[in-house]
């Protein structure tokens, strides 16, 4: 198992995982082909329905086998096969905690029906009584805090609901790699990794594609294992990971470490205000600083001035 750690492996996920003797994954995120005709360079994304469902059960079973007893398993899937994923999960002994709807902008435009602008994300666990879930890592300020200054508000913020508003990674976005047709947004993956794993845990992505899951895991100080059937995608995902900002350069520039800077960047869209809006409002900056400290959960005292300096560095 150690030889797979922090590696992108070129191969079929079912075959690769069948050779693993013991469970190793604390968290699995899977974004398989949806069987809707996407043009990948290796995989044919339009097979007979029953064959696709059978294949789905095969790879889900292979993943379940390597998931630790306390592990969590997230699966992104489209409308056509969401029900099948839930049924298969029940059959192989997974327990559902949330049926999340990822609502995104830039949806697929249609002429004869409502435009599709969402993906299903299932959140399963192996054991419904024993699993990692870091609520502090995903809490956001409530309207009572942001708008009404209500003293009854929970100072720790509120839990996000199960409808997530994250844009797809479109062609003009800086995050876009440009060589993979279905790149997941890093913001979404960092939310999942932060909530359902701990530092030093192992995160598995059996369809690693552009490498977003591995990048999110690495930035949050988790180990990762990525499996990708396309040799070209695997090679480019490795290159993407090699180009991640180094901890030393970020600490030198912002006086915060790489995890802290990553958390700042993750919190900004979660609260719904731009860095400039936060910086221009003293009360909002203090609230932002407090929420940031809660998310870091490291007993470190943060002051608004240092957070303001870091925010200015991010926006410059």
C-alpha positions as CSV (number, residue, x, y, z in Angstrom):
1,X,0.0,0.0,0.0
2,X,2.8,2.4,0.8
3,X,4.0,2.4,-2.8
4,X,0.6,3.8,-3.8
5,X,0.6,6.7,-1.3
6,X,0.7,10.2,-2.8
7,X,0.8,8.8,-6.3
8,X,-1.3,9.1,-9.5
9,X,-1.6,5.5,-10.8
10,X,-2.3,4.9,-14.5
11,X,-4.7,1.9,-14.6
12,X,-8.2,0.6,-14.3
13,X,-9.5,1.3,-10.8
14,X,-11.2,-2.1,-10.4
15,X,-8.1,-4.0,-11.4
16,X,-5.8,-1.8,-9.3
17,X,-7.9,-2.0,-6.2
18,X,-8.5,-5.7,-6.5
19,X,-4.8,-6.2,-5.8
20,X,-5.0,-4.3,-2.4
21,X,-5.2,-6.7,0.5
22,X,-6.4,-4.4,3.3
23,X,-8.6,-1.3,3.7
24,X,-6.5,1.9,3.5
25,X,-8.8,4.8,2.5
26,X,-10.3,7.1,5.1
27,X,-12.2,9.0,2.5
28,X,-13.1,8.2,-1.1
29,X,-14.4,10.7,-3.6
30,X,-15.6,9.3,-7.0
31,X,-16.7,11.3,-10.0
32,X,-17.2,8.5,-12.6
33,X,-18.2,8.9,-16.2
34,X,-21.9,9.6,-16.3
35,X,-22.6,7.5,-19.5
36,X,-23.9,10.5,-21.4
37,X,-21.4,10.7,-24.2
38,X,-18.6,12.9,-22.9
39,X,-15.5,12.8,-25.1
40,X,-12.7,11.4,-23.0
41,X,-9.4,10.3,-24.6
42,X,-9.6,6.7,-23.4
43,X,-13.0,5.7,-22.0
44,X,-16.1,5.4,-24.2
45,X,-18.8,7.2,-22.2
46,X,-21.8,5.7,-23.9
47,X,-22.4,2.0,-23.2
48,X,-25.6,-0.1,-22.8
49,X,-27.5,0.9,-19.7
50,X,-27.4,-2.5,-18.0
51,X,-23.7,-2.8,-18.7
52,X,-23.1,0.6,-17.1
53,X,-25.1,-0.3,-14.0
54,X,-23.2,-3.5,-13.6
55,X,-19.9,-1.7,-14.1
56,X,-21.0,0.9,-11.5
57,X,-21.6,-1.9,-9.0
58,X,-18.2,-3.4,-9.7
59,X,-16.2,-0.2,-9.1
60,X,-18.3,0.7,-6.0
61,X,-17.7,-2.7,-4.6
62,X,-14.0,-2.5,-5.3
63,X,-13.9,0.9,-3.5
64,X,-16.0,-0.4,-0.6
65,X,-13.4,-3.2,-0.1
66,X,-10.6,-0.7,0.5
67,X,-12.6,1.8,2.6
68,X,-11.7,1.7,6.3
69,X,-14.4,0.7,8.8
70,X,-14.7,4.4,9.8
71,X,-14.4,5.7,6.3
72,X,-16.6,8.0,4.2
73,X,-17.5,7.6,0.5
74,X,-18.8,10.5,-1.7
75,X,-20.0,9.8,-5.2
76,X,-20.9,12.5,-7.8
77,X,-23.4,11.3,-10.4
78,X,-26.0,12.7,-12.9
79,X,-29.7,12.3,-12.9
80,X,-29.9,9.2,-15.1
81,X,-28.1,6.9,-12.7
82,X,-28.5,8.5,-9.3
83,X,-31.2,6.1,-8.2
84,X,-29.0,3.1,-9.2
85,X,-26.1,4.4,-7.2
86,X,-28.3,4.6,-4.1
87,X,-29.7,1.1,-4.6
88,X,-26.2,-0.3,-5.2
89,X,-24.9,1.4,-2.0
90,X,-27.7,-0.2,0.0
91,X,-26.9,-3.6,-1.5
92,X,-23.2,-3.4,-0.6
93,X,-23.7,-2.1,2.9
94,X,-23.1,1.6,2.7
95,X,-25.1,4.0,4.8
96,X,-26.3,7.4,3.4
97,X,-25.8,10.5,5.5
98,X,-26.7,13.1,2.8
99,X,-28.0,13.3,-0.7
100,X,-26.4,16.6,-1.7
101,X,-27.4,18.6,-4.7
102,X,-24.6,20.6,-6.3
103,X,-26.2,23.4,-8.1
104,X,-23.9,25.2,-10.5
105,X,-24.0,28.2,-12.8
106,X,-23.2,27.8,-16.5
107,X,-25.5,24.8,-16.8
108,X,-26.2,23.0,-20.1
109,X,-28.7,25.0,-22.2
110,X,-31.7,23.3,-23.7
111,X,-34.5,24.1,-26.1
112,X,-37.3,21.7,-25.2
113,X,-36.9,21.2,-21.4
114,X,-35.6,23.1,-18.3
115,X,-31.8,23.5,-18.4
116,X,-30.0,21.0,-16.3
117,X,-27.7,22.8,-13.8
118,X,-27.0,20.3,-11.0
119,X,-25.2,17.1,-10.0
120,X,-26.0,14.7,-7.3
121,X,-23.4,14.0,-4.6
122,X,-24.0,11.1,-2.3
123,X,-22.4,11.0,1.1
124,X,-22.1,7.5,2.4
125,X,-20.2,6.0,5.4
126,X,-19.2,2.4,6.3
127,X,-20.4,2.7,9.9
128,X,-23.3,5.1,10.7
129,X,-22.0,5.4,14.3
130,X,-18.3,5.8,13.7
131,X,-16.9,8.2,11.1
132,X,-15.0,11.5,10.8
133,X,-17.0,14.7,10.4
134,X,-15.4,18.0,11.2
135,X,-18.3,20.4,11.5
136,X,-16.0,23.3,12.5
137,X,-14.2,23.0,9.1
138,X,-17.2,23.9,7.0
139,X,-19.3,26.2,9.3
140,X,-20.2,29.6,7.8
141,X,-21.6,32.8,9.5
142,X,-25.3,32.8,9.8
143,X,-27.7,35.5,8.6
144,X,-28.2,36.3,12.3
145,X,-24.5,37.2,12.4
146,X,-24.0,38.7,9.0
147,X,-27.2,40.8,8.7
148,X,-29.1,41.1,11.9
149,X,-26.2,41.3,14.5
150,X,-28.5,39.0,16.6
151,X,-26.8,38.1,20.0
152,X,-28.7,34.8,19.9
153,X,-26.6,33.6,17.0
154,X,-24.3,30.7,17.5
155,X,-20.8,32.2,17.5
156,X,-19.5,29.1,15.8
157,X,-21.7,29.8,12.7
158,X,-24.1,27.5,11.0
159,X,-23.8,24.3,9.1
160,X,-24.2,24.6,5.3
161,X,-27.3,22.9,3.9
162,X,-27.3,20.1,1.4
163,X,-27.7,22.3,-1.7
164,X,-24.3,23.5,-2.7
165,X,-23.8,26.6,-4.9
166,X,-20.5,26.2,-6.7
167,X,-19.8,27.2,-10.3
168,X,-18.5,24.6,-12.7
169,X,-14.9,25.2,-13.8
170,X,-15.5,27.0,-17.1
171,X,-13.0,27.6,-19.9
172,X,-12.2,31.2,-18.8
173,X,-11.5,30.3,-15.2
174,X,-7.9,30.5,-13.9
175,X,-8.4,27.1,-12.3
176,X,-9.2,25.5,-15.6
177,X,-6.5,23.0,-16.8
178,X,-7.8,23.0,-20.3
179,X,-7.1,19.4,-21.1
180,X,-9.8,17.5,-19.2
181,X,-13.5,17.8,-20.2
182,X,-15.0,17.4,-16.6
183,X,-12.8,19.2,-14.1
184,X,-14.3,19.4,-10.6
185,X,-14.0,22.7,-8.7
186,X,-11.3,22.6,-6.1
187,X,-13.5,24.6,-3.7
188,X,-16.1,21.8,-3.6
189,X,-13.5,19.1,-3.1
190,X,-11.8,21.0,-0.3
191,X,-15.1,21.2,1.5
192,X,-15.5,17.4,1.3
193,X,-11.9,16.7,2.3
194,X,-11.9,19.1,5.2
195,X,-15.2,17.8,6.6
196,X,-14.7,14.1,6.2
197,X,-11.0,13.5,6.9
198,X,-8.2,14.5,9.1
199,X,-4.6,15.6,8.6
200,X,-2.5,12.6,7.7
201,X,-5.5,10.6,6.5
202,X,-5.6,8.9,3.0
203,X,-8.0,10.2,0.3
204,X,-8.7,7.9,-2.7
205,X,-10.1,9.0,-6.0
206,X,-10.6,6.1,-8.4
207,X,-11.3,8.4,-11.4
208,X,-8.8,11.1,-10.6
209,X,-9.0,12.8,-14.0
210,X,-7.6,16.3,-13.8
211,X,-6.2,15.7,-10.3
212,X,-8.5,18.0,-8.3
213,X,-9.1,15.6,-5.4
214,X,-5.4,14.9,-5.0
215,X,-4.7,18.7,-5.1
216,X,-7.3,19.4,-2.5
217,X,-6.0,16.6,-0.3
218,X,-2.4,17.7,-0.6
219,X,-3.2,21.3,0.3
220,X,-5.1,20.1,3.4
221,X,-2.1,17.9,4.4
222,X,-3.8,14.6,3.6
223,X,-2.3,11.8,1.7
224,X,-3.9,10.8,-1.6
225,X,-4.1,7.9,-4.0
226,X,-5.4,8.7,-7.5
227,X,-6.2,6.2,-10.2
228,X,-6.7,7.2,-13.8
229,X,-7.2,4.9,-16.8
230,X,-5.9,7.5,-19.3
231,X,-2.1,7.6,-19.4
232,X,-2.2,11.2,-20.8
233,X,-4.6,12.4,-18.0
234,X,-2.5,10.7,-15.4
235,X,0.7,12.3,-16.7
236,X,-0.9,15.8,-16.7
237,X,-2.4,15.3,-13.3
238,X,1.0,14.6,-11.9
239,X,2.3,17.7,-13.6
240,X,-0.5,19.7,-12.0
241,X,0.4,18.4,-8.6
242,X,4.0,19.2,-9.1
243,X,3.1,22.8,-9.8
244,X,1.3,23.4,-6.5
245,X,2.5,26.4,-4.5
246,X,5.3,25.4,-2.2
247,X,4.7,25.9,1.5
248,X,7.9,28.0,1.9
249,X,7.0,30.5,-0.7
250,X,3.5,31.1,0.6
251,X,4.6,31.4,4.2
252,X,7.3,34.0,3.1
253,X,4.7,36.0,1.2
254,X,1.8,36.0,3.6
255,X,3.3,35.0,7.0
256,X,0.6,32.3,7.2
257,X,1.2,28.7,6.3
258,X,-0.1,27.0,3.2
259,X,-3.1,25.4,5.1
260,X,-4.1,28.8,6.5
261,X,-3.9,30.6,3.2
262,X,-5.9,27.7,1.6
263,X,-8.5,28.1,4.3
264,X,-8.8,31.9,3.7
265,X,-9.4,31.2,0.0
266,X,-12.0,28.6,0.9
267,X,-13.8,30.8,3.4
268,X,-14.2,33.8,1.1
269,X,-16.8,32.2,-1.3
270,X,-18.4,30.3,1.5
271,X,-19.4,33.6,3.3
272,X,-20.6,35.2,0.1
273,X,-18.5,38.4,0.3
274,X,-15.5,39.4,-1.7
275,X,-12.1,40.1,0.0
276,X,-12.6,43.8,-0.8
277,X,-16.0,43.8,1.0
278,X,-14.5,42.1,4.0
279,X,-11.6,44.6,4.1
280,X,-13.9,47.6,3.9
281,X,-16.1,46.6,6.8
282,X,-14.5,46.4,10.3
283,X,-17.3,44.3,11.8
284,X,-17.3,41.9,8.8
285,X,-13.6,41.6,9.0
286,X,-13.8,40.7,12.7
287,X,-16.6,38.1,12.0
288,X,-14.5,36.7,9.2
289,X,-11.4,36.4,11.4
290,X,-13.5,34.6,14.1
291,X,-14.9,32.2,11.6
292,X,-11.5,31.5,10.2
293,X,-10.1,30.7,13.7
294,X,-13.0,28.3,14.2
295,X,-12.2,26.5,11.0
296,X,-8.5,26.3,11.7
297,X,-9.3,24.7,15.1
298,X,-5.7,24.9,16.2
299,X,-6.0,27.0,19.4
300,X,-4.0,29.8,17.7
301,X,-5.1,33.4,18.3
302,X,-5.6,35.3,15.0
303,X,-6.1,39.0,14.9
304,X,-8.0,41.0,12.3
305,X,-4.9,42.9,11.2
306,X,-2.9,39.8,10.1
307,X,-6.0,38.4,8.3
308,X,-6.5,41.7,6.5
309,X,-2.8,41.6,5.4
310,X,-3.3,38.1,4.1
311,X,-6.5,39.0,2.3
312,X,-4.8,42.0,0.6
313,X,-2.0,39.6,-0.5
314,X,-4.5,37.2,-2.0
315,X,-6.3,40.0,-4.0
316,X,-3.2,41.8,-5.2
